Amino acid sequence: MTRKLTQGSATHPLVWFAAIICTVVAIAVIIVSIVVFSGYMIIHPRVPFITVTSAHLDNFQNTEAGLLETEITIVVRAENDNTKAHASFSDTSFMLSFQGLNIARLVAYPFEVNKNSSVDFHYLVQSSSIPLSPELMDQVDISLKRDRIVFNLKGNLRGRWRVGLLGSVKFWGHLNCQLKFHPSNGTYIRSPCSSRAK
């Protein structure tokens, strides 16, 4: 009794072509991952941030008619601690408020910060004739007697830093802090106020 031997069908050339393409793509992904990881370990990029470095309460008056007049100087610094990467900031906007009342919006046009450098922005906030409710007038009187006035500064910024041939990385920064002053002489009571991640 004889058996007829049958040969397996040959693999289609398109299958071999697809297998080769997948292999090349996989090798390319591995190489790119190694390059990016090595670059990150060498450069150690750190997220740029914004912080309030100083401030002064130039004027704070509450009239008998219940109108608040205030003037504040605020210095905001954009810092880039990276020694090998430039940083750029955009959509920088913060709201200064007092007891829930919006006083002013602090904005900055898109700007860049060089490697291992910083840029300062000096804001002079002048606001007059802000009507206060009787409750807020009482709170202002109490704050003046305690010689301690608190403002809130809250907002966001969008940034990007370029890491050489590795491309760019985008990030969002958030600022939410209190600016405290002695109204008797306008001095700023220093406290942490930064978008740097804790």
C-alpha positions as CSV (number, residue, x, y, z in Angstrom):
1,M,0.0,0.0,0.0
2,T,1.6,3.3,-1.0
3,R,1.1,6.7,0.5
4,K,1.1,9.9,-1.4
5,L,3.2,12.6,0.2
6,T,1.8,16.1,0.1
7,Q,4.0,19.3,0.5
8,G,2.7,22.1,2.7
9,S,1.6,25.2,0.8
10,A,4.3,27.9,0.5
11,T,3.9,31.1,2.7
12,H,2.5,33.9,0.7
13,P,5.1,36.7,0.0
14,L,2.8,39.4,1.5
15,V,2.9,37.5,4.9
16,W,6.7,37.6,4.8
17,F,6.7,41.3,3.9
18,A,4.3,42.1,6.8
19,A,6.4,40.1,9.2
20,I,9.6,42.0,8.1
21,I,7.8,45.4,8.4
22,C,6.6,44.5,12.0
23,T,10.1,43.5,13.0
24,V,11.6,46.7,11.7
25,V,9.0,48.8,13.5
26,A,9.5,46.9,16.7
27,I,13.3,47.4,16.5
28,A,12.8,51.1,15.8
29,V,10.5,51.6,18.8
30,I,13.0,49.9,21.0
31,I,15.8,52.1,19.7
32,V,13.8,55.3,20.1
33,S,12.8,54.3,23.7
34,I,16.4,53.7,24.6
35,V,17.5,57.0,23.1
36,V,14.7,58.9,24.9
37,F,15.3,57.2,28.2
38,S,19.1,57.8,27.9
39,G,18.5,61.4,27.1
40,Y,16.2,61.9,30.0
41,M,18.7,60.3,32.4
42,I,21.5,62.5,31.1
43,I,19.6,65.8,31.0
44,H,17.3,65.3,34.0
45,P,14.7,67.8,32.8
46,R,12.7,69.6,35.5
47,V,9.3,71.2,35.1
48,P,9.6,75.0,34.9
49,F,7.4,76.9,37.4
50,I,6.1,80.3,38.4
51,T,6.4,81.7,41.9
52,V,5.5,84.9,43.8
53,T,8.9,86.3,45.0
54,S,7.7,89.5,46.6
55,A,4.7,91.8,47.1
56,H,3.7,95.0,48.9
57,L,0.4,96.4,49.9
58,D,0.8,100.0,48.8
59,N,-2.7,101.1,49.7
60,F,-5.7,99.6,51.5
61,Q,-8.6,101.9,52.5
62,N,-12.2,101.1,53.5
63,T,-14.4,104.2,53.3
64,E,-17.4,104.9,55.5
65,A,-19.6,104.4,52.4
66,G,-18.4,100.8,52.2
67,L,-16.0,101.2,49.2
68,L,-12.7,99.5,49.2
69,E,-9.7,101.1,47.6
70,T,-6.5,99.0,47.2
71,E,-3.2,99.0,45.4
72,I,-0.8,96.1,45.4
73,T,2.6,95.4,43.8
74,I,3.3,91.8,43.0
75,V,6.4,90.3,41.5
76,V,6.0,87.0,39.8
77,R,9.0,85.0,38.6
78,A,9.1,82.3,35.9
79,E,11.9,79.9,36.6
80,N,13.6,77.3,34.4
81,D,16.1,75.3,36.4
82,N,17.1,73.1,33.4
83,T,20.7,73.6,32.4
84,K,20.2,72.1,28.9
85,A,16.6,73.0,27.9
86,H,14.8,76.2,27.0
87,A,11.3,76.7,28.3
88,S,8.3,78.7,27.0
89,F,5.2,79.8,28.7
90,S,1.7,80.7,27.4
91,D,-1.9,81.1,28.6
92,T,-0.5,82.6,31.8
93,S,-3.4,84.1,33.7
94,F,-4.1,84.6,37.4
95,M,-7.0,86.1,39.3
96,L,-6.4,88.2,42.4
97,S,-9.4,88.3,44.7
98,F,-10.4,89.5,48.2
99,Q,-13.0,87.7,50.2
100,G,-14.5,86.2,47.0
101,L,-14.5,89.6,45.1
102,N,-12.4,89.6,42.0
103,I,-10.0,92.5,42.0
104,A,-7.8,92.0,38.9
105,R,-6.6,89.5,36.4
106,L,-2.8,89.2,36.0
107,V,-1.8,88.0,32.5
108,A,1.4,87.6,30.5
109,Y,1.9,87.3,26.8
110,P,3.7,84.1,25.6
111,F,7.4,84.3,26.6
112,E,10.5,82.2,26.8
113,V,12.9,81.5,29.6
114,N,16.5,80.5,28.7
115,K,18.4,77.6,30.2
116,N,19.0,77.9,33.9
117,S,17.4,81.3,34.0
118,S,14.4,83.3,35.1
119,V,12.1,86.2,34.1
120,D,10.4,88.6,36.5
121,F,7.1,90.2,35.9
122,H,6.1,93.3,38.0
123,Y,2.4,93.8,38.4
124,L,0.9,96.9,39.8
125,V,-2.7,96.2,40.7
126,Q,-4.8,99.4,41.3
127,S,-8.4,99.0,42.2
128,S,-10.8,101.6,43.6
129,S,-14.4,101.9,44.6
130,I,-15.1,98.2,45.2
131,P,-18.5,98.0,47.0
132,L,-18.5,95.9,50.1
133,S,-21.5,94.3,51.8
134,P,-22.0,95.0,55.5
135,E,-20.6,91.6,56.3
136,L,-17.4,92.3,54.3
137,M,-17.1,95.7,55.9
138,D,-17.1,94.0,59.3
139,Q,-14.5,91.4,58.1
140,V,-12.3,94.3,56.8
141,D,-12.5,96.1,60.2
142,I,-11.5,92.9,62.0
143,S,-8.6,92.3,59.7
144,L,-7.4,95.9,60.1
145,K,-7.5,95.5,63.9
146,R,-5.5,92.3,63.6
147,D,-3.2,94.0,61.2
148,R,-3.5,91.1,58.8
149,I,-5.1,91.2,55.3
150,V,-5.4,88.2,53.1
151,F,-5.8,88.1,49.3
152,N,-6.2,85.0,47.1
153,L,-4.2,84.5,43.9
154,K,-5.4,81.6,41.7
155,G,-4.8,80.7,38.1
156,N,-3.0,78.5,35.5
157,L,-0.3,78.5,32.9
158,R,0.7,76.4,30.0
159,G,4.3,75.6,29.3
160,R,6.7,73.7,27.1
161,W,10.3,72.9,27.4
162,R,12.5,71.7,24.5
163,V,15.0,68.9,25.3
164,G,17.5,69.0,22.4
165,L,16.8,66.3,19.8
166,L,14.4,64.5,22.1
167,G,11.7,67.1,21.2
168,S,9.4,69.1,23.5
169,V,7.3,68.3,26.5
170,K,4.1,70.2,27.4
171,F,2.8,70.7,30.9
172,W,0.2,72.7,32.9
173,G,1.0,74.7,36.0
174,H,-1.5,75.7,38.7
175,L,-1.2,78.5,41.2
176,N,-3.5,78.7,44.2
177,C,-2.2,80.5,47.3
178,Q,-2.8,83.4,49.7
179,L,-1.0,86.7,49.7
180,K,-0.9,88.0,53.3
181,F,0.0,91.5,54.3
182,H,0.3,93.8,57.4
183,P,-1.9,96.7,56.4
184,S,-0.2,99.0,58.9
185,N,3.0,99.2,56.9
186,G,2.1,97.1,53.7
187,T,4.7,94.5,54.3
188,Y,4.3,91.1,52.7
189,I,4.0,88.1,55.0
190,R,6.0,85.5,53.1
191,S,4.4,82.1,52.5
192,P,4.8,79.5,49.8
193,C,3.2,80.6,46.6
194,S,4.4,78.6,43.6
195,S,3.1,76.4,40.8
196,R,6.0,73.9,41.5
197,A,4.7,70.4,42.2
198,K,5.1,69.6,45.9
